[in-house]
Amino acid sequence: MRLKKQPLLKAIWPQFFFHKHNVHLNSFYTISNYRRIWFVCIGILGASSLVPLVLATMIHYQLIQQSVDSELMLRAERLTSNAKRSVAFFIDERLDALTFTVNEMGYQNLSDNRKLKDISNNLKFGFGGITDLSVIDADGRQIAYAGPFDLEGKNYKNQPWFTQSLKTINFVSNVFTGYRDAPHIIIAVRSRTPDGSYFILRATLDIERLMQMLLSYKSSIHTDIFLINHQGVLQTPSTNFGNIFSNTPLIIPGFSTRTMVKKTTEDWDGTKTIIMGYSYISTEMADTPFILIVRKQKEGVMRAWLDLGRTFNWIIGISGVIIVIIITLLSSFMVNLLYTADEIKARTVLQMEQNCQLASIGQLAAGVAHEINNPLALISETAGYVKDLYIFGAEPKDEAEIIEHIDSILEAVERCGTITSQLLGFVRQFDIKIKKINLAQMLDNVLSFHTKEAEYRNIHVTTSLPDLPLFIETDSGKLQQILVNLVNNAFQAVETDGCLDIFVSMIKSETIEIVIKDTGCGISTENLEKIHEPFFSTKKEKMGTGLGLSITYSLVKKLQGNISVESTLGVGTIFTITLPVKIQRGNLA
């Protein structure tokens, strides 16, 4: 029987999902759970296909993330370092100018308002970023002033910046408003008057110039660059944290002489990844209170990469879905082929079992013919005699004699009916029907078909059973077929004047043992291991099919029993069957 070509839709549709239960076929399927095989196939193929894809995607994603982080941190470090150098140079250059002015002009020229104004104009023209100049004595009094504000005569003795400027030669202040009421930075150079007392040459730096310088380094809207002091107060405006003098939620980084970069999630909601570079600003002439901060929002800066990554993820996801669909269809197709082949095999084996059953009936035909022929002969003779009594006899009829002959006819008819019923019991289709069986009675029924053959060939048949009736709960049809096959084989193997012995015993409370022993031709050692294989036969010259013992072995297994064989060539064969007294219905094949 060949597999037929099927339409594509039917070939990929999981037909095994709609498998109908058939008590005759199910026990012959090689595989009992095709759904599980289908799911396992999809799982294994899916895992072998998708796991490498997912792993490759994850590794690729990690490598991209590491590459992006490395590039961002390198860029942030470079940007922070460049901005730091610009700010430091801006302050250092003007401190150098003040130092040069103090050393060249002296206290007398600097304390003259007219000359101080000329010096201020020259510094503004030469360097820029300087708002005004002033000379302050050691008591905080402003001796001279050149600038746009009305600050003549101001006293700075109580100003924190003045106290600190007296302690060092060069000084740079925080951004503060002071008397101007506008944000500014003070740089100051301390020097001595001719009488040996201190004086301060102070310059006010334009904060706008510093802000424009920092903005020139802002590469995108996702980059924030600003100055804070050591207390975390903004010294220049910040895109994220507000205007000057606003407190930032930043944790002040530890001091370092070099530019540092780190990755953090410190943000408004704590979910955005931030690349932050920072550097403490100091010059060759003075330390400053400023910390330069550069913050790059990774998601914003790398938006193009992230969009590409999302597109890539969509491609991977759609590819995964397509792979799963293809694997599902391919698994359905392959399992359908396996299921169809198994179904054809099951139907073939069922047909073989039925044919074997019919072959067994054929082997019983001779015995049945002898069994029925004797009653029929008796019926014919007795009926003829009764007829003669009525046709040829003139004397009155003896009713007792007539009734006796009629009873003989009825007994012969009943005997024929019994034999016919027994034969029909073998011919009927095997249904899985679990019921209690009298084992002794079943053996008698099987042996009754061989009674005449045993008499004719002088075969001595004995049975040994327990004294008490032995009932077992099993499939009667299958057990009957097992006994018929083994008894038929024994009669075929035994020559004239041979013996057939059947022993039945209870070896455990739940197990019985049936031993069928014959004195036949026996089986050679090399053939003993092959007798349960389909189509193997040692009786080819007698037209054996080789299916009897194979099907017998299968039937015993279905009844949850075991079968073993011992044989010696030229001596005989012993088949031993063990069966449960009560079959487990849930496990019945």
Number of C-alpha atoms within 10 A of each C-alpha: 7 6 9 7 7 9 8 9 10 12 18 19 15 22 18 17 12 7 10 8 8 8 12 15 18 17 17 20 18 13 13 13 11 18 15 10 15 20 14 13 19 21 16 12 18 18 14 11 15 18 12 11 15 15 11 12 15 12 12 12 14 12 12 14 13 12 12 15 17 12 12 22 21 15 16 25 23 15 20 25 20 14 25 24 15 16 21 20 15 19 24 20 15 20 24 15 16 22 19 13 16 19 11 11 14 15 18 10 14 23 20 15 17 14 16 22 19 12 18 21 18 12 20 14 11 11 12 15 20 23 20 22 27 24 24 24 22 18 14 19 16 23 19 23 27 24 18 9 11 11 15 14 12 15 16 19 16 10 11 10 18 22 15 13 21 19 10 12 14 23 24 25 21 20 24 17 12 12 11 11 8 10 18 19 21 21 26 27 25 22 20 15 14 9 6 8 10 15 23 28 24 25 26 18 23 17 19 13 13 18 17 10 15 22 15 10 17 17 13 10 11 16 22 22 27 24 29 27 20 16 14 19 21 24 27 23 20 18 13 14 16 13 14 18 18 16 15 16 12 13 9 14 14 9 13 11 9 11 20 20 21 14 16 13 14 16 14 9 7 10 10 15 16 22 24 25 25 29 25 25 24 21 16 10 16 18 16 19 19 27 24 23 23 26 22 26 20 20 14 17 16 16 12 11 15 14 11 12 14 12 12 13 14 12 12 16 13 12 14 17 13 12 16 19 14 14 19 22 18 17 22 25 21 17 23 22 16 16 21 16 16 16 18 17 17 19 17 15 18 18 13 15 21 16 13 20 23 15 15 20 20 12 18 19 15 14 19 23 13 15 21 18 13 14 20 16 12 17 20 12 14 19 16 11 14 15 12 11 15 12 9 8 10 8 8 8 11 9 9 9 11 16 12 12 19 16 13 17 20 14 15 19 16 13 17 19 13 14 18 14 12 16 18 12 14 18 14 12 12 19 12 15 12 16 14 15 16 14 19 16 13 15 16 11 18 21 19 18 24 24 16 18 18 21 13 11 14 14 21 14 16 10 15 13 15 11 6 6 11 18 15 21 17 24 21 22 18 20 18 18 23 21 18 25 22 17 22 18 17 25 21 14 18 20 15 14 13 18 20 22 16 19 15 20 15 16 10 10 8 12 15 18 19 19 20 20 22 26 23 25 18 20 21 13 12 8 12 14 11 15 20 19 15 15 15 18 21 16 12 10 7 9 9 13 16 19 22 29 22 18 23 23 20 20 23 19 15 18 23 18 18 17 18 11 16 14 20 16 12 12 12 21 23 21 17 18 19 21 22 19 19 17 20 13 10 6 9 15 19
